[in-house]
Amino acid sequence: MLYGFHRYYLILIYLRVRRNSIKPKKIFTNLPKVTIQLPLYNEIYVVKRLINAVCKVDYPKELLEIQVLDDSTDETSSVARNEVEKFKKKGFNIKYIHREKREGYKAGALKEGMEKAEGEYFAIFDADFIPHPDILKKTLPHFTDPLVGMVQVRWEHINKNYSLLTRIQSLLLDGHFVIEHIARSRSGRFFNFNGTAGIWRKKCIESAGGWKSDTLTEDLDLSYRAQIKGWKFVYLLDVTSPAELPVEINAFKNQQFRWAKGGIQTAKKILPTIIKNKLPLKIKM
């Protein structure tokens, strides 16, 4: 019942703030160096598509670094390595980083990649995403505001009509990305990075304590730690990144279990800090 009231309250906030415009203050006179991170784990069927899509991103080659962060234990590794070599010969600054031990899982891979990275900003895409070529040009201008630490774009579903399961998932995710994210972000409340299809400022990650693997949802954990530190997050409804939805019920159940358990772990970790912090009441609530 309480959860239901909470959803209705979010809809009311959404109706009040949905027309608030989100525009960058200015544009970069000198474009910054960007690192695109691609965390992988046994993604043999989509890894080639992902790397090809990222190498089509419209950004100066000399200012773009691509990190393939591969923790795979199957043939994904050889496919990814071959693709990296192919694009390296074409002049791309693309690097293959393989870890034998998955210490810290995705958070550990992102952390290790960041330690070796050249960029001031980090764009992160999971294996089932296909970023549009103009994604950096549409998101980076928001970082001209020195307080902006992260920009999240909306997930688009390339296979939402595949089955009843994918149609249901698309409804659930659109409710999150349209109603909830708009309501939270445009009313000055906290909202979270969704683990992929977003860009981070390196200083923001570092000042918040970096990626940590003590919860299953490292994205949610870092999001709240960063916003408690005073960083602003921007959500762009009209900028999208296409992705595939899980088509099997077991994959969907595993995903939902991970998100639910990780959310509770993060709440136990972060809520005491939020309650004690001198944040506005609406954010605490």
Buried (B, 14 or more C-beta within 10 A) or exposed (E): EEEEEEEEEBBEBBEEBEEEEBEBEEEEEEBBBBBBBBBBBBBBEBBBBBBEBBBEBEBEEEBBBBBBBBBBEEEBBEBBBEBBEBBBEEEBBBBBBBBEEBEBBBBBBBBBBBEEBEBBBBBBBBBBBBBBEEBBBBBBBBBBEEEBBBBBBBBBBBBBEBBEBBEEBBEEBBBBBBBBBBBBBBBEBBBBBBBBBBBBBBEBBEBBEBBBBEBBBBBBBBBBBBBBEEBBBBBBBEBBBBBBBBEEEEEBEEEEEEBEEBBEBBBEBBEEEBEEEEBEEEBBE
